[in-house]
């Protein structure tokens, strides 16, 4: 009976003993199994900036494509302005999927029409 009590006491102390490191402090348990470190965080931030720049570029050309299709039609052979915008988009690495999707989108009747606008602002002291 006495050996059984010693055994139970030892079992009760195991979590306490295991919760301390060899240096004497409590062990830290990570909540996430995926813990990649600083290099992955830097890569993710860089990728985020690159993706944002690509999205901005693609959106700019999408609006240009929609405007030119609304003005002259969806055929690049007949609409030279559309052909020029497509060529410029290819130079700026816009995927053909984005180009085709926006041509189809502009061909639909319910698409909003984008128009170029020029704004003039007056600053302090009447400076334009």
C-alpha positions in Angstrom: 0.0 0.0 0.0 2.8 2.4 0.8 4.5 1.8 -2.5 1.2 2.5 -4.2 0.9 5.9 -2.5 4.5 6.7 -3.5 3.6 5.8 -7.1 0.5 8.0 -7.0 2.5 10.9 -5.5 5.1 10.5 -8.3 2.4 10.6 -10.9 0.9 13.8 -9.4 4.4 15.4 -9.5 5.1 14.6 -13.2 3.2 17.6 -14.7 5.0 19.9 -12.3 8.4 18.5 -13.1 7.8 18.6 -16.8 6.5 22.1 -16.8 10.0 23.5 -15.9 12.9 23.7 -18.2 16.4 22.8 -17.4 17.1 26.5 -16.9 14.5 26.6 -14.2 11.8 28.6 -15.9 8.4 27.4 -17.0 8.1 25.9 -20.5 6.3 28.0 -23.1 3.7 26.2 -25.1 3.1 27.6 -28.6 -0.6 28.0 -29.4 0.0 27.5 -33.1 1.7 24.5 -34.7 2.7 26.8 -37.6 5.4 29.1 -36.3 7.7 30.1 -39.2 9.6 33.0 -37.9 10.8 36.4 -39.1 11.9 35.4 -42.6 8.4 34.2 -43.5 6.9 37.4 -42.1 9.3 39.5 -44.3 8.4 37.4 -47.4 4.7 37.8 -46.7 5.0 41.6 -46.3 7.0 41.8 -49.5 4.5 39.6 -51.4 1.7 41.7 -50.1 3.3 44.9 -51.4 4.0 43.3 -54.8 0.4 41.9 -55.0 -1.0 45.3 -54.2 1.0 47.0 -56.9 -0.1 44.4 -59.5 -3.7 44.8 -58.5 -3.5 48.6 -58.9 -1.9 48.2 -62.3 -4.4 45.6 -63.4 -7.3 47.8 -62.2 -5.9 50.8 -64.1 -5.8 48.9 -67.4 -9.2 47.3 -66.7 -10.7 50.8 -66.6 -8.9 51.8 -69.7 -10.1 48.7 -71.5 -13.7 49.3 -70.4 -13.6 52.9 -71.6 -12.2 52.0 -75.0 -14.6 49.1 -75.6 -17.6 51.4 -74.7 -16.3 54.0 -77.2 -15.4 51.8 -80.2 -16.5 48.2 -79.8 -15.0 44.9 -78.5 -13.0 43.9 -81.6 -9.3 45.0 -81.4 -9.0 44.8 -85.2 -11.7 47.4 -85.8 -11.1 49.4 -82.6 -7.4 50.6 -82.9 -7.6 52.3 -79.5 -8.5 49.0 -77.9 -5.6 47.3 -79.7 -3.2 50.0 -78.4 -4.5 49.6 -74.8 -4.1 45.8 -75.1 -0.6 46.1 -76.4 0.3 48.6 -73.6 -1.3 46.2 -71.0 0.8 43.3 -72.3 3.9 45.4 -71.9 2.9 46.1 -68.3 2.4 42.4 -67.5 -1.4 42.4 -67.3 -2.6 38.8 -67.7 -4.8 38.0 -70.8 -7.4 36.6 -68.4 -7.9 40.1 -67.0 -8.0 41.7 -70.5 -10.5 39.2 -71.8 -12.7 39.4 -68.7 -12.9 43.2 -68.9 -13.6 43.2 -72.6 -16.5 40.8 -71.9 -17.6 42.9 -68.9 -17.6 46.1 -71.0 -19.7 44.4 -73.7 -22.5 43.8 -71.3 -25.1 46.5 -71.2 -25.3 46.9 -67.4 -21.7 47.9 -67.0 -21.0 51.4 -65.6 -19.3 53.8 -68.0 -16.0 55.2 -66.9 -15.1 58.6 -68.3 -11.8 60.6 -68.1 -12.1 63.7 -66.0 -9.7 66.6 -65.4 -10.0 68.4 -62.1 -8.4 71.7 -61.2 -7.9 72.6 -57.6 -7.2 76.0 -56.1 -4.7 76.0 -53.2 -3.8 78.6 -50.6 -3.4 82.1 -52.1 -5.2 81.2 -55.2 -2.5 78.8 -56.6 -3.9 76.5 -59.2 
